[in-house]
């Protein structure tokens, strides 16, 4: 059987010694040896290729890590740039308000100083920053004098800031304020980046909306991250996007460790009665006795203080008893307020600004009936706490007001709030996967069907009318996560905001996808629909708000912002759209005119927003633990409540008598609205 094997093993491949002019003849054992050699050769080749492949894989991982790191660095620089631009805008506004009160000579000096400041070159700026850093090093060793935070007369130059003509006083002030505002930014970066690393441990919108990639406020890594990594993946202060890493990552930061230093630059307590120290709420848009003391008193509360001590400190700052629902404007309920108090006399801190079409910002003088009249609440009283057991990322209230639905990790719990003594849910609806957070749940108007969406590609439709609630259908889309839901007034259509930026339109009767609105270039984060069901509003992580015509299926408008959009609400009476943003602002846009209002009471991302059904007021909640109630549209602060952790979601009952909030503290809170 064994014939000439010279064809199988050519001489060039295995040059074995042989007799000249004789053909190869192998025994069976020799053939086996050669086969064995071939096998060993191939095996060695396989091992070397495998090692090379592993090396390439590790290099790829390293490159990805570097990419994420550089991406975060660039994103952080971008955030920093926006913050500095905001500071410059506000400084300009302050100068514009102050200049008319100066004498003619000083007006000219100040105008020249401002013009000079606009012409400062990078070289000059770097020289000043270098001198400030040197001075900071001296200070840390007990040398030198601190830069004063009060305006300097032109003859007394603060150390480390070179005089520039007669305008040195103004530049000294702005430099000092600038130096002061950098510190919180750095602290804030450290804090927020613990969320970055937490995001790494999950493929969900947890840790705050960019697992390992974008925290909306910063970039460095913090040593806290390992400790916090184990804590619920933190779903809430920031939304994910960006391809594979962020597809289904709309995240929630439930960190409680927000210290008094972690404030945006505009909220740094300072001795100036101007918008630099934004007072939490004031009577007539800025009327508060001793604003500096009250503001600093409240915001110097350390996170290590006990709840009682913190409440007492807050009460001392405001001169009120420590209650959850307080009425900050009781003095405004008297109709006979002199009209001159409704403005901003003496430059008192304002929090509501009217922004014209050309970008001019002016503090809003509130009308006398801003906080009185039918349908305007006086305050809200906490009446129940629903201990869900996981971070509560979604809440909704039934109509009539009896049940509250709270969405957490892997399930929705149903609570009967008609009996305040009930401390446990009446049922639990297990949705999605056990480790995936629910981002939105919506009841159909008849109250018999609940739709649930979250960190999964499917939406669950629950039949609540059955003896035991059951899933009657599931809708599957191509996007890995759903961030928000809306239902048409006729209950026929459901709209879902997808992490890929599309708005999916579902026919609820046939349970089919009938259309997708495409426009957002990053995840679509929030949605609302007009009362007549003809217009849809969506906000996205691409810094845009878009409106859609539901009859024609096309985009109508696009509003561009400098910050990501986390929440929005369309006023039931029409005309106004309120938008909650990552940069802590709430903006109220007129849907047909270019005018808008900008409201500054939150100190961190605005995570949820909801209009009362009467349309006269709305609430917003944020990562700063605050629930704020505002007057439509100009934003007079009606009441404010501080919770123990980030407030991620909210809803208002159809009769406007109850508010429910979902918290990073693994609970929901029910408030009764007092009129």
Secondary structure, DSSP 8 states (H G I E B T S, - for coil): -----TTTS-TTTS-----TT------HHHHHHHHHHHHHHHHHHHHHHHHHHHHHHHHHHHHHHHHHHHHHHHHHHHHHHHHHHHHHHHHHHHHHHHHTTS-HHHHHHHHHHHHHHHT--HHHHHHHHHHHHHHHHHHHTT-S----SS---TTS--TTS---GGGHHHHHHHHHHHHHHHHHHHHHHHHHHHHHHHHHT-SSS-SSSSTTS-BTTB----TTHHHHHTTTT---SEE--THHHHTT-EE--------TT---GGG---S-TTTTS--S--TTSS--TTHHHHHHHHHT--TTS-HHHHHHHHHHHHTS---SS--TTGGG-SS---GGGGS-GGG----EEEE-TT--EEE----TTTT-STT--SEEEEEEEE--SS---EEEE-SSTTEEEEE-BSEEEEEE-SSTT--S-SEEEE-S-TTSBEEEEEE-TTSSEEEEEESSSEEEEEESSSSS-EEEEEEE-SSS-EEEEEE-TTSSEEEEEETTS-EEEEETTTTEEEEEE---SS-EEEEEE-TTSSEEEEEETTSEEEEEETTTTEEEEEEE-SS-EEEEEE-TTSSEEEEEETTS-EEEEESSSS-EEEE---SS-EEEEEE-TTSSEEEEEETTSEEEEEETTT--EEEEEE-SS-EEEEEE-TTS-EEEEEETTS-EEEEEEE-
